[in-house]
Amino acid sequence: MITITEEIKKLSSYIEENTRASETSGITYIDPRNFKERILLKQNHVIFGRRGAGKSSLIKTIKENSNRNYYYSYTNIEDLKDVSFPNILIHVLGNFYEQISSQIKGEIKIWQIRKHIKANKLCKELQSSLNEFKKQIPNPDTFDEEIKSKQSSSQKADVGVASDLLIANSSESEINEIEVAKKVNRNKLESIKNSIPQLKKSIKKIQGYSPAKHILIIFDDFYFLKKSSQMFFVDFFHRLTKDTNLFIKIATIRHRSKLYSPMDGSYVGTELGHDIHEIDLDYNLDRFEELKSFMRSLIGECSSLSKAKVNIDDLFSGGGFTQLCLASGGVPRDFLTLFVKVSNNYDSVVSRKISKTNITESAIQNMSSKYSYLKTDSAEDKEILEIYLDFIKEQIIRGKKTNMFLISNSDIDQYPQVKQAIKELVDLRMLHLVDPNTSASGGTGGQRFTAYMVDIGLYPTAMQQGFTQLDPGVTDDAGRKDEMRGAPKITLHEYNQFVEGKNLKHKLKITED
Protein backbone atom coordinates (compact mmCIF):
# COMPACT_ATOMS: atom_id res chain seq x y z
CA MET A 1 0.00 0.00 0.00
CA ILE A 2 1.38 3.41 -1.01
CA THR A 3 1.51 5.86 1.92
CA ILE A 4 0.87 9.57 1.73
CA THR A 5 4.56 10.14 2.57
CA GLU A 6 5.54 8.24 -0.60
CA GLU A 7 3.06 10.31 -2.63
CA ILE A 8 4.64 13.50 -1.28
CA LYS A 9 8.12 12.23 -2.21
CA LYS A 10 6.87 11.53 -5.74
CA LEU A 11 5.49 15.09 -5.98
CA SER A 12 8.61 16.60 -4.42
CA SER A 13 10.93 14.72 -6.82
CA TYR A 14 8.93 15.87 -9.84
CA ILE A 15 9.06 19.52 -8.72
CA GLU A 16 12.80 19.34 -8.03
CA GLU A 17 13.46 18.02 -11.55
CA ASN A 18 11.26 20.62 -13.26
CA THR A 19 11.55 23.92 -11.39
CA ARG A 20 13.60 25.50 -14.19
CA ALA A 21 12.18 25.75 -17.71
CA SER A 22 14.47 24.20 -20.32
CA GLU A 23 14.23 22.37 -23.63
CA THR A 24 13.75 19.04 -21.83
CA SER A 25 11.98 19.98 -18.59
CA GLY A 26 9.77 22.54 -16.93
CA ILE A 27 6.37 22.68 -15.31
CA THR A 28 3.51 23.61 -17.63
CA TYR A 29 2.91 27.35 -17.58
CA ILE A 30 -0.29 28.03 -15.63
CA ASP A 31 -2.12 30.88 -17.31
CA PRO A 32 -4.96 32.43 -15.29
CA ARG A 33 -4.37 35.83 -16.95
CA ASN A 34 -4.36 34.71 -20.62
CA PHE A 35 -0.71 35.60 -21.25
CA LYS A 36 -0.07 32.63 -23.56
CA GLU A 37 -2.46 34.12 -26.10
CA ARG A 38 -1.13 37.66 -25.72
CA ILE A 39 2.51 36.70 -26.21
CA LEU A 40 1.71 35.37 -29.70
CA LEU A 41 0.08 38.60 -30.90
CA LYS A 42 1.68 40.64 -33.69
CA GLN A 43 2.98 43.19 -31.21
CA ASN A 44 6.27 44.02 -29.50
CA HIS A 45 6.19 42.76 -25.90
CA VAL A 46 8.39 42.97 -22.82
CA ILE A 47 7.66 40.30 -20.20
CA PHE A 48 8.46 41.58 -16.72
CA GLY A 49 8.92 39.23 -13.79
CA ARG A 50 11.28 38.54 -10.94
CA ARG A 51 13.67 35.59 -11.18
CA GLY A 52 11.48 32.49 -10.96
CA ALA A 53 8.24 34.28 -11.92
CA GLY A 54 7.75 32.13 -15.04
CA LYS A 55 9.23 34.27 -17.84
CA SER A 56 11.13 31.38 -19.44
CA SER A 57 8.13 29.08 -19.02
CA LEU A 58 5.94 31.56 -20.89
CA ILE A 59 8.60 31.95 -23.61
CA LYS A 60 8.74 28.15 -23.87
CA THR A 61 5.08 28.09 -24.93
CA ILE A 62 6.08 30.06 -28.06
CA LYS A 63 8.53 27.33 -29.02
CA GLU A 64 6.22 24.45 -28.15
CA ASN A 65 3.10 25.73 -29.93
CA SER A 66 2.16 22.99 -32.42
CA ASN A 67 -0.04 25.33 -34.51
CA ARG A 68 2.66 27.85 -35.31
CA ASN A 69 1.80 30.51 -37.86
CA TYR A 70 5.13 32.23 -37.25
CA TYR A 71 8.88 31.74 -37.40
CA TYR A 72 10.87 32.52 -34.28
CA SER A 73 14.43 33.15 -33.20
CA TYR A 74 15.43 32.59 -29.56
CA THR A 75 18.51 33.94 -27.76
CA ASN A 76 19.24 33.63 -24.07
CA ILE A 77 21.23 36.77 -23.28
CA GLU A 78 22.85 35.08 -20.27
CA ASP A 79 24.77 32.90 -22.74
CA LEU A 80 26.25 36.08 -24.26
CA LYS A 81 26.65 38.18 -21.09
CA ASP A 82 30.45 38.33 -21.48
CA VAL A 83 30.27 39.38 -25.16
CA SER A 84 30.94 43.07 -25.71
CA PHE A 85 28.50 45.47 -27.30
CA PRO A 86 28.12 45.75 -30.29
CA ASN A 87 29.51 42.24 -30.99
CA ILE A 88 26.47 40.81 -29.21
CA LEU A 89 24.30 42.25 -32.02
CA ILE A 90 26.23 40.15 -34.54
CA HIS A 91 25.84 36.99 -32.45
CA VAL A 92 22.09 37.56 -32.09
CA LEU A 93 21.75 38.18 -35.83
CA GLY A 94 23.66 34.92 -36.34
CA ASN A 95 21.12 33.07 -34.18
CA PHE A 96 18.32 34.77 -36.07
CA TYR A 97 19.53 33.78 -39.56
CA GLU A 98 20.45 30.22 -38.56
CA GLN A 99 17.21 29.46 -36.69
CA ILE A 100 14.92 31.00 -39.30
CA SER A 101 16.75 29.14 -42.09
CA SER A 102 16.40 25.87 -40.18
CA GLN A 103 12.65 26.41 -39.70
CA ILE A 104 12.13 27.30 -43.36
CA LYS A 105 13.92 24.13 -44.51
CA GLY A 106 12.31 21.99 -41.82
CA GLU A 107 8.74 22.62 -42.98
CA ILE A 108 9.34 21.51 -46.61
CA LYS A 109 8.11 18.06 -47.59
CA ILE A 110 10.44 15.87 -49.65
CA TRP A 111 8.22 16.04 -52.76
CA GLN A 112 7.98 19.87 -52.80
CA ILE A 113 10.82 20.37 -55.29
CA ARG A 114 10.03 23.95 -56.32
CA LYS A 115 9.54 25.04 -52.74
CA HIS A 116 12.82 23.37 -51.83
CA ILE A 117 14.68 25.30 -54.57
CA LYS A 118 13.10 28.59 -53.51
CA ALA A 119 13.89 27.97 -49.84
CA ASN A 120 17.45 26.96 -50.65
CA LYS A 121 18.03 30.19 -52.53
CA LEU A 122 16.64 32.29 -49.67
CA CYS A 123 18.68 30.45 -47.03
CA LYS A 124 21.87 30.92 -49.06
CA GLU A 125 21.20 34.66 -49.20
CA LEU A 126 20.67 34.72 -45.43
CA GLN A 127 23.88 32.76 -44.89
CA SER A 128 25.79 35.16 -47.14
CA SER A 129 24.55 38.12 -45.08
CA LEU A 130 25.52 36.33 -41.86
CA ASN A 131 29.03 35.67 -43.15
CA GLU A 132 29.51 39.38 -43.86
CA PHE A 133 28.59 40.22 -40.26
CA LYS A 134 30.84 37.53 -38.81
CA LYS A 135 33.84 39.07 -40.55
CA GLN A 136 33.47 42.10 -38.27
CA ILE A 137 33.66 40.22 -34.95
CA PRO A 138 37.49 40.20 -34.67
CA ASN A 139 37.67 43.97 -35.29
CA PRO A 140 37.82 46.25 -32.24
CA ASP A 141 34.79 48.48 -31.60
CA THR A 142 36.62 51.35 -33.26
CA PHE A 143 39.61 50.85 -35.53
CA ASP A 144 41.69 52.56 -38.20
CA GLU A 145 41.41 51.01 -41.64
CA GLU A 146 44.13 51.67 -44.21
CA ILE A 147 42.72 52.36 -47.67
CA LYS A 148 45.05 52.30 -50.66
CA SER A 149 44.32 53.90 -54.03
CA LYS A 150 46.25 54.70 -57.17
CA GLN A 151 46.49 58.18 -58.64
CA SER A 152 47.77 59.00 -62.16
CA SER A 153 49.92 62.00 -63.11
CA SER A 154 51.37 63.13 -66.47
CA GLN A 155 54.61 64.95 -67.13
CA LYS A 156 55.78 66.64 -70.39
CA ALA A 157 59.39 66.24 -71.59
CA ASP A 158 61.13 68.23 -74.45
CA VAL A 159 63.24 66.04 -76.70
CA GLY A 160 65.85 67.54 -79.10
CA VAL A 161 66.46 65.80 -82.46
CA ALA A 162 69.73 66.71 -84.20
CA SER A 163 70.56 66.49 -87.94
CA ASP A 164 73.13 68.06 -90.20
CA LEU A 165 70.84 70.87 -91.19
CA LEU A 166 68.07 71.01 -88.58
CA ILE A 167 67.48 70.73 -84.82
CA ALA A 168 63.79 70.12 -84.03
CA ASN A 169 62.02 69.99 -80.54
CA SER A 170 59.14 67.57 -79.95
CA SER A 171 56.94 67.06 -76.79
CA GLU A 172 56.26 63.61 -75.20
CA SER A 173 53.93 62.79 -72.17
CA GLU A 174 55.05 60.39 -69.42
CA ILE A 175 52.25 58.75 -67.30
CA ASN A 176 53.06 57.90 -63.64
CA GLU A 177 50.89 55.92 -61.20
CA ILE A 178 51.34 56.74 -57.53
CA GLU A 179 49.91 54.51 -54.75
CA VAL A 180 48.36 56.63 -52.02
CA ALA A 181 47.54 55.20 -48.57
CA LYS A 182 45.32 56.89 -46.00
CA LYS A 183 43.80 55.83 -42.68
CA VAL A 184 40.05 56.03 -42.04
CA ASN A 185 38.55 55.60 -38.58
CA ARG A 186 35.79 52.97 -38.56
CA ASN A 187 33.11 52.49 -35.89
CA LYS A 188 31.73 48.94 -35.72
CA LEU A 189 28.36 49.99 -34.29
CA GLU A 190 27.85 52.58 -37.03
CA SER A 191 28.78 49.98 -39.62
CA ILE A 192 26.19 47.54 -38.23
CA LYS A 193 23.57 50.30 -38.07
CA ASN A 194 24.25 51.17 -41.70
CA SER A 195 23.27 47.60 -42.58
CA ILE A 196 19.71 48.04 -41.25
CA PRO A 197 18.17 48.68 -44.73
CA GLN A 198 19.80 45.50 -46.03
CA LEU A 199 18.64 43.55 -42.98
CA LYS A 200 15.07 44.75 -43.50
CA LYS A 201 15.25 43.55 -47.11
CA SER A 202 16.20 40.09 -45.79
CA ILE A 203 13.25 40.13 -43.38
CA LYS A 204 10.90 41.13 -46.19
CA LYS A 205 12.24 38.27 -48.34
CA ILE A 206 11.34 35.86 -45.52
CA GLN A 207 7.95 37.55 -45.39
CA GLY A 208 7.57 37.15 -49.15
CA TYR A 209 8.53 33.47 -48.95
CA SER A 210 5.74 32.75 -46.45
CA PRO A 211 3.25 35.68 -46.39
CA ALA A 212 0.96 34.00 -43.85
CA LYS A 213 3.70 33.91 -41.22
CA HIS A 214 5.14 36.64 -39.04
CA ILE A 215 8.49 36.49 -37.25
CA LEU A 216 9.20 36.68 -33.51
CA ILE A 217 12.68 37.51 -32.20
CA ILE A 218 12.96 36.49 -28.54
CA PHE A 219 15.47 37.73 -25.95
CA ASP A 220 15.34 35.76 -22.70
CA ASP A 221 17.10 36.88 -19.47
CA PHE A 222 17.67 40.28 -21.07
CA TYR A 223 18.76 41.82 -17.74
CA PHE A 224 22.16 40.09 -18.08
CA LEU A 225 23.06 42.69 -20.71
CA LYS A 226 24.72 45.73 -19.13
CA LYS A 227 22.24 48.51 -18.42
CA SER A 228 24.40 50.99 -20.32
CA SER A 229 23.95 48.95 -23.54
CA GLN A 230 20.34 47.77 -23.15
CA MET A 231 18.50 50.68 -24.77
CA PHE A 232 20.91 50.73 -27.74
CA PHE A 233 20.46 46.97 -28.21
CA VAL A 234 16.66 47.28 -28.17
CA ASP A 235 16.77 50.35 -30.40
CA PHE A 236 18.66 48.42 -33.08
CA PHE A 237 16.13 45.58 -33.24
CA HIS A 238 13.17 47.93 -32.89
CA ARG A 239 14.29 49.65 -36.10
CA LEU A 240 14.13 46.28 -37.85
CA THR A 241 10.47 45.89 -36.85
CA LYS A 242 9.33 49.06 -38.60
CA ASP A 243 7.45 48.27 -41.85
CA THR A 244 8.23 44.55 -41.49
CA ASN A 245 6.44 41.61 -39.92
CA LEU A 246 9.14 41.15 -37.25
CA PHE A 247 8.11 41.50 -33.57
CA ILE A 248 10.28 41.69 -30.44
CA LYS A 249 9.63 39.59 -27.32
CA ILE A 250 11.85 40.47 -24.32
CA ALA A 251 11.86 38.62 -20.98
CA THR A 252 13.51 40.57 -18.18
CA ILE A 253 13.43 41.95 -14.63
CA ARG A 254 11.67 45.32 -14.59
CA HIS A 255 14.05 47.56 -12.67
CA ARG A 256 17.19 45.80 -13.88
CA SER A 257 16.26 46.98 -17.38
CA LYS A 258 16.58 50.29 -19.19
CA LEU A 259 14.68 50.10 -22.48
CA TYR A 260 14.24 53.79 -23.26
CA SER A 261 15.91 57.16 -22.81
CA PRO A 262 15.37 60.65 -24.30
CA MET A 263 18.49 61.78 -26.14
CA ASP A 264 19.36 64.88 -28.18
CA GLY A 265 15.75 65.90 -28.83
CA SER A 266 14.79 62.35 -29.81
CA TYR A 267 14.96 59.04 -27.94
CA VAL A 268 16.80 55.74 -27.99
CA GLY A 269 15.12 52.40 -27.30
CA THR A 270 11.45 51.49 -26.96
CA GLU A 271 8.89 53.40 -24.93
CA LEU A 272 6.44 51.34 -22.88
CA GLY A 273 2.86 51.66 -24.06
CA HIS A 274 3.93 53.07 -27.44
CA ASP A 275 6.70 51.04 -29.08
CA ILE A 276 6.39 48.02 -26.83
CA HIS A 277 3.70 46.63 -24.50
CA GLU A 278 4.26 44.99 -21.15
CA ILE A 279 3.16 41.64 -19.76
CA ASP A 280 3.63 41.67 -15.98
CA LEU A 281 3.98 38.16 -14.48
CA ASP A 282 4.57 39.28 -10.90
CA TYR A 283 2.10 38.47 -8.16
CA ASN A 284 2.52 40.99 -5.38
CA LEU A 285 1.16 40.62 -1.87
CA ASP A 286 -1.48 43.33 -2.38
CA ARG A 287 -3.77 40.65 -3.88
CA PHE A 288 -2.92 37.95 -1.40
CA GLU A 289 -6.02 35.78 -1.81
CA GLU A 290 -5.49 35.70 -5.59
CA LEU A 291 -1.86 34.77 -4.96
CA LYS A 292 -2.80 31.88 -2.65
CA SER A 293 -5.31 30.60 -5.22
CA PHE A 294 -2.62 30.65 -7.93
CA MET A 295 -0.15 28.75 -5.73
CA ARG A 296 -2.79 26.11 -5.00
CA SER A 297 -3.27 25.72 -8.77
CA LEU A 298 0.50 25.36 -9.16
CA ILE A 299 0.69 22.51 -6.65
CA GLY A 300 -2.39 20.95 -8.23
CA GLU A 301 -0.76 21.03 -11.68
CA CYS A 302 2.42 19.45 -10.30
CA SER A 303 0.40 16.74 -8.56
CA SER A 304 -1.42 15.96 -11.80
CA LEU A 305 1.76 15.84 -13.90
CA SER A 306 3.61 13.69 -11.36
CA LYS A 307 0.53 11.46 -10.81
CA ALA A 308 0.94 12.00 -7.06
CA LYS A 309 -2.26 11.77 -5.02
CA VAL A 310 -1.78 14.65 -2.61
CA ASN A 311 -4.33 16.88 -0.89
CA ILE A 312 -2.59 20.09 0.09
CA ASP A 313 -4.87 20.63 3.10
CA ASP A 314 -3.56 17.38 4.58
CA LEU A 315 0.03 18.65 4.51
CA PHE A 316 -0.09 21.96 6.37
CA SER A 317 -1.07 22.90 9.89
CA GLY A 318 -2.60 26.22 10.93
CA GLY A 319 -1.02 29.03 8.97
CA GLY A 320 1.56 26.79 7.28
CA PHE A 321 0.32 27.22 3.69
CA THR A 322 -0.23 30.98 4.15
CA GLN A 323 3.35 31.31 5.48
CA LEU A 324 4.64 29.38 2.45
CA CYS A 325 2.90 31.85 0.13
CA LEU A 326 4.33 34.78 2.12
CA ALA A 327 7.83 33.30 2.17
CA SER A 328 7.72 32.93 -1.62
CA GLY A 329 6.91 36.63 -2.01
CA GLY A 330 4.57 35.61 -4.84
CA VAL A 331 7.38 34.01 -6.92
CA PRO A 332 6.34 30.55 -8.23
CA ARG A 333 9.83 29.04 -8.28
CA ASP A 334 10.56 30.22 -4.72
CA PHE A 335 7.23 28.73 -3.64
CA LEU A 336 8.10 25.35 -5.22
CA THR A 337 11.69 25.37 -3.93
CA LEU A 338 10.50 25.95 -0.36
CA PHE A 339 7.77 23.35 -0.78
CA VAL A 340 10.40 20.73 -1.68
CA LYS A 341 12.45 21.69 1.39
CA VAL A 342 9.58 21.58 3.88
CA SER A 343 7.87 18.50 2.44
CA ASN A 344 10.71 16.42 3.89
CA ASN A 345 9.41 17.42 7.35
CA TYR A 346 6.05 15.79 6.74
CA ASP A 347 5.56 12.53 8.61
CA SER A 348 2.22 10.78 8.15
CA VAL A 349 2.99 8.22 10.85
CA VAL A 350 3.19 10.73 13.70
CA SER A 351 0.77 13.13 11.96
CA ARG A 352 3.38 15.90 11.95
CA LYS A 353 2.20 18.48 9.43
CA ILE A 354 4.18 21.35 7.94
CA SER A 355 3.99 24.30 10.31
CA LYS A 356 4.55 28.03 10.03
CA THR A 357 7.86 27.60 11.89
CA ASN A 358 8.99 24.90 9.43
CA ILE A 359 8.40 27.34 6.57
CA THR A 360 10.33 30.16 8.26
CA GLU A 361 13.30 27.90 9.04
CA SER A 362 13.47 26.70 5.43
CA ALA A 363 13.23 30.28 4.10
CA ILE A 364 16.16 31.32 6.32
CA GLN A 365 18.20 28.34 5.10
CA ASN A 366 17.38 29.29 1.49
CA MET A 367 18.59 32.88 1.89
CA SER A 368 22.17 32.04 0.89
CA SER A 369 20.82 30.99 -2.51
CA LYS A 370 18.91 34.28 -2.86
CA TYR A 371 22.04 36.25 -1.96
CA SER A 372 23.99 34.45 -4.66
CA TYR A 373 21.34 35.47 -7.21
CA LEU A 374 21.46 39.04 -5.92
CA LYS A 375 25.19 39.11 -6.62
CA THR A 376 24.71 37.61 -10.09
CA ASP A 377 21.70 39.68 -11.16
CA SER A 378 22.75 43.05 -9.78
CA ALA A 379 26.24 42.89 -11.33
CA GLU A 380 28.14 46.14 -10.65
CA ASP A 381 25.35 47.39 -8.33
CA LYS A 382 25.76 44.53 -5.84
CA GLU A 383 27.67 46.51 -3.19
CA ILE A 384 25.35 49.52 -3.19
CA LEU A 385 22.16 47.40 -3.04
CA GLU A 386 23.50 45.37 -0.11
CA ILE A 387 24.09 48.64 1.77
CA TYR A 388 20.50 49.78 1.12
CA LEU A 389 19.30 46.38 2.34
CA ASP A 390 21.48 46.53 5.46
CA PHE A 391 19.75 49.74 6.56
CA ILE A 392 16.30 48.10 6.38
CA LYS A 393 17.49 44.98 8.20
CA GLU A 394 18.95 47.12 10.98
CA GLN A 395 16.03 49.56 11.25
CA ILE A 396 13.07 47.21 10.77
CA ILE A 397 14.05 43.65 11.70
CA ARG A 398 16.53 44.37 14.49
CA GLY A 399 15.29 47.80 15.57
CA LYS A 400 11.50 47.55 15.33
CA LYS A 401 11.42 43.73 15.48
CA THR A 402 8.87 43.40 12.72
CA ASN A 403 8.78 42.60 9.02
CA MET A 404 6.76 45.40 7.43
CA PHE A 405 7.45 49.11 6.85
CA LEU A 406 5.94 52.17 5.14
CA ILE A 407 7.49 54.70 2.75
CA SER A 408 5.86 58.05 1.94
CA ASN A 409 4.63 58.22 -1.69
CA SER A 410 5.00 61.99 -1.81
CA ASP A 411 8.50 62.15 -0.30
CA ILE A 412 10.14 59.28 -2.18
CA ASP A 413 10.52 61.28 -5.42
CA GLN A 414 12.91 63.63 -3.60
CA TYR A 415 15.29 60.69 -3.16
CA PRO A 416 15.62 59.02 -6.60
CA GLN A 417 18.51 56.79 -5.50
CA VAL A 418 16.54 55.43 -2.54
CA LYS A 419 13.51 54.92 -4.80
CA GLN A 420 15.58 53.03 -7.37
CA ALA A 421 17.20 50.86 -4.68
CA ILE A 422 13.83 49.90 -3.18
CA LYS A 423 12.47 48.97 -6.63
CA GLU A 424 15.52 46.84 -7.39
CA LEU A 425 15.43 45.09 -4.00
CA VAL A 426 11.80 44.16 -4.75
CA ASP A 427 12.86 42.80 -8.15
CA LEU A 428 15.67 40.85 -6.46
CA ARG A 429 13.14 39.29 -4.02
CA MET A 430 14.64 40.78 -0.86
CA LEU A 431 11.62 43.02 -0.32
CA HIS A 432 8.01 42.44 -1.36
CA LEU A 433 5.33 44.95 -2.28
CA VAL A 434 2.31 44.71 0.04
CA ASP A 435 0.20 47.76 -0.83
CA PRO A 436 1.17 50.64 -3.17
CA ASN A 437 -1.37 53.10 -1.76
CA THR A 438 -2.30 52.94 1.91
CA SER A 439 -2.87 55.38 4.72
CA ALA A 440 -0.90 55.19 7.97
CA SER A 441 -1.94 55.45 11.59
CA GLY A 442 -0.70 58.26 13.78
CA GLY A 443 -2.02 61.47 12.17
CA THR A 444 -0.07 61.79 8.91
CA GLY A 445 -2.18 64.59 7.45
CA GLY A 446 -3.71 62.52 4.66
CA GLN A 447 -0.36 61.31 3.30
CA ARG A 448 -0.33 58.07 1.32
CA PHE A 449 2.28 55.37 1.72
CA THR A 450 3.58 52.21 0.09
CA ALA A 451 3.81 49.18 2.37
CA TYR A 452 6.65 46.67 1.92
CA MET A 453 7.48 43.39 3.61
CA VAL A 454 11.01 42.17 4.31
CA ASP A 455 11.63 38.69 2.91
CA ILE A 456 11.05 36.04 5.58
CA GLY A 457 14.44 34.52 4.79
CA LEU A 458 16.08 37.64 6.26
CA TYR A 459 14.73 36.89 9.74
CA PRO A 460 17.58 36.16 12.22
CA THR A 461 15.77 33.07 13.57
CA ALA A 462 12.46 31.29 13.06
CA MET A 463 11.32 32.16 16.60
CA GLN A 464 12.89 35.53 17.45
CA GLN A 465 11.88 36.75 20.90
CA GLY A 466 9.67 39.82 20.82
CA PHE A 467 9.34 39.73 17.03
CA THR A 468 5.93 40.52 15.51
CA GLN A 469 5.18 39.35 11.99
CA LEU A 470 2.60 41.53 10.23
CA ASP A 471 0.64 39.70 7.52
CA PRO A 472 -0.78 41.34 4.39
CA GLY A 473 -4.51 41.22 3.89
CA VAL A 474 -5.33 40.98 7.60
CA THR A 475 -8.37 43.15 8.41
CA ASP A 476 -10.54 43.84 11.43
CA ASP A 477 -14.35 43.43 11.53
CA ALA A 478 -14.76 46.76 9.72
CA GLY A 479 -12.39 45.75 6.91
CA ARG A 480 -9.56 48.03 8.08
CA LYS A 481 -5.94 46.98 7.67
CA ASP A 482 -4.82 48.48 10.97
CA GLU A 483 -1.86 46.10 11.38
CA MET A 484 -0.33 47.26 8.11
CA ARG A 485 -1.25 50.92 8.72
CA GLY A 486 0.59 50.76 12.05
CA ALA A 487 3.84 49.47 10.53
CA PRO A 488 6.94 51.62 11.21
CA LYS A 489 7.82 54.35 8.72
CA ILE A 490 11.23 54.68 7.09
CA THR A 491 12.68 58.20 7.44
CA LEU A 492 13.94 58.81 3.91
CA HIS A 493 16.35 61.62 4.80
CA GLU A 494 18.03 59.37 7.37
CA TYR A 495 18.06 56.50 4.87
CA ASN A 496 19.71 58.65 2.21
CA GLN A 497 22.32 60.01 4.65
CA PHE A 498 23.20 56.49 5.78
CA VAL A 499 24.02 55.42 2.21
CA GLU A 500 25.82 58.66 1.26
CA GLY A 501 28.00 58.22 4.34
CA LYS A 502 29.44 55.07 2.75
CA ASN A 503 31.13 57.14 -0.01
CA LEU A 504 30.19 54.70 -2.76
CA LYS A 505 32.06 54.77 -6.06
CA HIS A 506 28.99 55.05 -8.28
CA LYS A 507 25.22 55.49 -8.21
CA LEU A 508 22.36 53.38 -9.47
CA LYS A 509 21.08 54.03 -12.98
CA ILE A 510 17.49 55.27 -12.80
CA THR A 511 14.94 53.17 -14.72
CA GLU A 512 11.32 53.74 -15.67
CA ASP A 513 8.57 53.10 -13.10
Disulfide bonds with the S-S distance in Angstrom:
none
